[in-house]
Amino acid sequence: MSTIRLSAAEIAEKLAAGEVSSAEVTQDHLDRIAAVDGDVNAFLALDGEGALETARDVDARRAAGETLHPLAGVPIAVKDVVATEGIVTTAGSRILEGWVPPYDAFLTRRLRAAGLPILGKTNMDEFAMGSSTEHSAYGPTHNPWDLDRIPGGSGGGSAAAVGAYEAPLAIGTDTGGSIRQPAAVTGTVGVKPTYGGVSRYGLIALASSLDQAGPVTRSVLDAALLHELIGGHDPLDSTSIDAPVPPVVEAARRADVSGLRIGIVRELGGEGYQAGVRARFDEAVTLLTKAGAEIVEVSCPSFEYALSTYYLILPAEASSNLAKFDAMRYGLRVGPHGVADPSAEQVMAATREAGFGDEVKRRIIIGTYALSSGYYDAYYGSAQKVRTLIAQDFARAFEQVDVLISPTSPTTAFRLGSKLDDPMSMYLQDVATIPANLAGIPGLSLPVGVAEEDGLPVGLQVLAPAMADDRLYNVGAALERLLLEQWGAPLLSKAPELATKEATK
Amino acid sequence: MTATRTELVPFDAALETYDPAMGLEVHVELNTASKMFCGCSTVFGAEPNTQVCPTCLGLPGALPVVNGKAVESAIRIGLALNCSIAPWSRFARKNYFYPDMPKNFQTSQYDEPIAYDGWTEVTVETDEGPRVFRIDIERAHMEEDTGKSLHVGGSTGRIHGADHSLVDYNRAGIPLIEVVTKPILGAGKYAPLVARAYVASLRELVKALDVSDARMEQGSMRCDVNLSLAPSGSDVLGTRSETKNVNSLRSVERAVRYEVERHAGILDAGQKVVQETRHWHEDTGVTTSGREKSDAEDYRYFPEPDLVPVAPSDAWVEELRATLPEPPAERRARLQAEWGYSDLEMRDVVGAGAIDLIEATISAGATPTAARKWWLGDLARRANDTATPIDELGVTPTQVAEVQALVDAKRINDKLARQVFDGLVAGEGTPEEIVAARGLEVVSDDGALAAAVDRAIEANPDVADKIRDGKVAAAGALIGAVMKDMRGQADAGRVRELIIEKLS
């Protein structure tokens, strides 16, 4: 029997008990990828051989009686924004087509050291700019629930891979919701840890002060196990927090909300949120109340400005971070058309013209403008002030409550192509997730059912104070258990079966 | 738009009409073992692109980490320049595209430098004797160096006309401290000398702090000269030019002088000075127009989000203050008194960069007079003739003291000592070994000397007669003959004694 529908924790148990080998589990997932990824397009690059090699090595070490990491042998998919030595890393961009990093990101090193076979690299919006994965230079990923719909973004590939049982675990990155929103619209679990909780070393930067890597899984416990593995201090990232990883696994196992005070953010809900999304959210609130949580409504008035703030800070930092893509040392190089003896500047310009997509160019232009002399104070400077106000709103809220909750995304998965010509409407997808990035606090999204009107998954977001990531897992796991009791089976089991092609072995 | 070419106005004439204002920006490359933001080596002269890593190559995903030793050096430079040290300062990104800049932004400090508001003093020889000029320091901040572009195929080595370019990133990320003065006003005709003295004193200071090699010829210390003229007595500054990479003390002086003459020419012709960057030409002694700065380049500075602020504790700053060496001016005064040198002698010693060498030679046992005699005589000449820094001749202070000890013991004379130095430079061993190997020891065997004296008397009967007649001064000719006979290896004093003995 294939192992693809097992959770990572279950696979880990079976591996430890010797019921299956990592090589078998890894092969099962590679077969699944071969069978469905032609339709889903969750992967940009596969490393089947490398994954099997790791798997066999783990099996041999286990047979030799070595003490292994609990997740050793459990395969994983990694978002293409993470540097993986020897495996092509493009960040979804044409400008990095074929680039093989000569080094591993911090978290890649952690995965390798723990013996997790890396199946491949997942699709994403170019340089993580987008909420639908349609801005990938290599074609969109399709939502396993409905192949005509978006899987969210920027980490649509990771969420779809996990949702389509192509991988039990995946790594995502979240700058404004790129882990949580895809999790919400694909019925999976995604966590953005506290800023500084997971090293950014080796993540191709979008916005340095907002980027954070985290787990994408099908259960809250699996997310905690992966979070624990990739978290912790890294001296190579100056912004990495020098403190132990919060007790996330213990919290996921505790799963008890009795006596907890849970805040509902007035500004994150109501108008602009799809009816089915609101209905599922309200039901979840009822469940939490029944389980003994005290529900409090809180107000965060500055959240109104979160989106505008974000769309100044992000493009400003991105415009500078993306300057390194200049055709001089790596990646694409394009000569300007019809110029016999081009200068370095002309080659840079032609390469950036050909190598960057429209959304990337749009944000580089916005960011360049926002940082320009004469505009800096009005744009970037003001945005930083509002950012402080948003952090203060959170601080006040967390004086009253232990965690905050909201719908993760205002809508369920929309149709591919439907928002491509309307960037503002696309940006609004992240209206509920962005405040956490601006304040550096952690957030988790878990599935809370499907919307009646379209039968598509709805996500609920839990937010906690910085370095209190364990609270996310406690509340998330408690709600997950309450819902599972109600449903009798995980939400993903309600997703339609994907057509499979015979694996070509 | 470059102004129409105008005549230079002779320096002295220019100073009759205008007051110069200068601003000096000096980049000092620190001598830390690793780069500013990564662990790569900083050793000069390695094979191109061998001292690089994901961070200093600007590979996607790589991140910087601040070099604590560089921060320490920055604070010590700041303290030595009487600056305030910021309890909290940040790095900023200076954004511009250039092939030798790996990230296309330079990680620097902008409005929050680590050291600010300092001062230093320099002494310049004026018509009325030595005069002290105070130089106010605006700031000293940390930043990283860029890579180095090599333009191949053109005749000038500049990018214009080159056929292709190569980039060496070994230098990318080397820590730099940029020290910026406030406008230096009121130096008048001494402006070129003040500029030179300031750069010289800064060089001396960073060497004394042991934070930089400060080799201008290798580019580990580089100076940009900002200069403007205003009508005499005006308190409004004129439009400035910024002359880049003026890389020797002499050039600093010449560049200031040239720019004064050029600006005066433009102003006298009723034209406007263009605010621009200019290139200094060492060979011809002129500056030429570089980039125009009139539409003020926009570097889009913003705080570096990949780094946390630098926040040195008061205790650390005080600890570093305690490690500061004696200020160079005080040290010079103390040593001059100890050694009994005249002002002129001391100035020559400082000018030759020999102060440390002489100090070490004296502590190795030589007298101040002997130490100065060798370092400013034979050794300075060798340095000059071979264009080698005097501390790189291959002769150590201890060896100089040893050579002098041999002279004092009358085992060699000054002339033979020069041959010992030849041997030292050629790496032939210790002074003792060289004396033995080259057979330089003076002949103290009176028998051999007496025989040589006899031969000389016999060969020069006329001279001998004169001496017999009491004209002792004529002995010189005979001494010369004996020394020649002995191939210089005789103690001239003893030879003289023997001659007088024999002829009296």
Interface residues (C-beta under 8 A of the other chain):
Chain A: V82 A83 T89 A91 L96 W99 P101 P102 Y103 A105 R200 Y201 G202 L203 I204 A205 A207 S208 S209 P235 L236 D237 S238 T239 A316 E317 S319 S320 A323 K324 F325 D326 M328 R329 Y330 A344 E345 M348 T368 L371 S372 S373 Y376 Y380
Chain B: P54 L57 G58 L59 P60 G61 A62 L63 P64 V65 V66 R93 N95 F97 P99 P102 K103 N104 F105 S165 V167 A296 D298 R300 Y301 F302 P305 D306 L307 V308
